[in-house]
């Protein structure tokens, strides 16, 4: 299902449940059990809202940081490999050809089949890891002679090392999830945040019902967004391999590959 349609369905379902709950409680629960002291109830509800907002903030940080790191490391990896490809232009013969071939092959795999594997299995592939290792070993095996080649090789070593470090970091974040206890806490907090308002003894009117629908829908929307952001390579707000694919297209355009 499309993420937008799924989000609308979740929000509408939560809004309906919240409104129906209000209608049922106001109809079947005696008023004397539902009417609380207004000032005291307001103070308690403010505290509940503040605590729940803190929990939401903690959850948002927990799911957003890995996603942001994956996006940043993907860009760093792609940029470093493009620079490495151009640095290899100053190498001679087989060294140049081998390094550039490995960079292009790696980008094809990293932005293609491996990315799909990250999306579904939340882990890298041996093919991608082997190509990354082969590239580093091939660069380390170069023995430059001329000064220009030595300078190019030094830059190449640093660029390939930077790309490998960025790769390890983004692969390591592939299965980053929200800490397990947070989900039940957030769901429980959502029910408390909505259900506590039933104790205010509000009359069963259309405006009050719409108020509960809006509250339930907004809380559900927050949780839905957190769920979609939770896995960096999957779900609705997943990081895409655009940086790696753009790097590959840049190199193909440069060399007419």
Secondary structure, 3 states (H helix, E strand, C coil): CCHHHHHHHHHHHHHHHHHHHHHHHHHHCCHHHHCCCHHHHHHHHHHHHHHHHHHHHHHHHHHHHHHHHHHHHHHHHHHHHHHHHHHHHHCCHHHHHHHHHHHHHHHHHHCCHHHHHHHHHCCCCHHHHHHHHHHHHHHHCCCCCCHHHHHHHHHHHHHHHHHHHHHHHHHHCCCCCCCHHHHHHHHHHHHHHHHHHHHHCCCCCHHHHHHHHHHHHHHHHHHHHHHHHCCCCCCCCCCCCHHHHHHHHHHHHHHCC
